[in-house]
Amino acid sequence: MDISQSVWNEVDDNNNSAAPDGAPEGMAPSGVNNLIRADRGAIKRWYNQTIPLVTGGSSTAYTLSYSVAPTTLADGMTHLLRFHTTNGAAATLNVNALGAKPLFAYIAGTWMAAPAGAFPADFIARVAFDNASGNYRILGMSNCLGVKTFSGVANVDFDNVIPATANNIWGYFSIIPDNGAIVEMETSRSAGVFDSGSTDYYWNFTLFNTLNGTPTVGGSTGSIIALTNAVDTTLTPAIAISGDFSAANIQGATRKQINFRCNFASGGNGAGTVGYGVRNNVSSIVGLRFMSNGTGISGKISLFASI
């Protein structure tokens, strides 16, 4: 019998059930060893749930297998997991075949299904079963909406993943575009609907060349925000672009400013851009798209949100 069960009582004198579930007054000597064995077994099973155990199954249907299965699911029961693979969307956890339950994360002030890529392979997290909602809640997780690793794709979409409780988003990127390509970004106002009209954005940038320190200023009105200026087409292999971005008040009925910083090589010289864009639309931002005006991009992008 596990510690989570009702036969274990925090009031000492109430642990008076018949052995091995308790120690009643005048218990038979033959029950003493059974009680001790049961207590030691329950304590060991509880201990095993506090140390990392590698999951099995798939990226959307994780399993966890203890050598002795928990008696039953109990409200507040915790497990320490080491994920064997990066999670997909709508992932579940099934502990010793007690039932597959959704994995939820606390993001921007609300519990929601953990987004795809929220925890990578070898990530260790503690989860607690919430009986009222019927899901496992990931404890102490950051406001990560997802991490995407990609290779040779035209677009990278964080589509319809930003909850309505989020007022601020930010993220980090490291991208290798096709030689000569420009890395671009768009926002979306509903699932699959990206802001790509000819006047959906006003954006500006300042390009800094580290050799002569002379900045180049530019900008445009258009269907995208350009995160980088034209990258030198003679560089082989393709160069890496890294940076960060942010947007605030994304639920407000007003145009939103998107800030970004990038570092990349241009013409063999170290260079970087600092810029901002204004989204010419008053609807909420529910997603983002990163893309290249070439044939593909590779790299990694992380997206976060807060209230």
Beta strands, then each sheet from edge to edge (+ up, - down):
strand 1: 53-54
strand 2: 56-57
strand 3: 61-64
strand 4: 78-82
strand 5: 92-95
strand 6: 100-107
strand 7: 110-113
strand 8: 124-130
strand 9: 135-139
strand 10: 144-153
strand 11: 155-158
strand 12: 168-177
strand 13: 183-190
strand 14: 193-194
strand 15: 201-209
strand 16: 216-222
strand 17: 225-226
strand 18: 241-248
strand 19: 256-266
strand 20: 269-279
strand 21: 287-292
strand 22: 297-306
sheet 1: 1+ 4+ 8- 9+ 6+ 5- 3- 2+
sheet 2: 1+ 4+ 8- 9+ 6+ 7-
sheet 3: 10+ 22- 12+ 18- 19+ 20- 15+ 16-
sheet 4: 11+ 21- 13+ 14-
sheet 5: 11+ 21- 13+ 17-
end
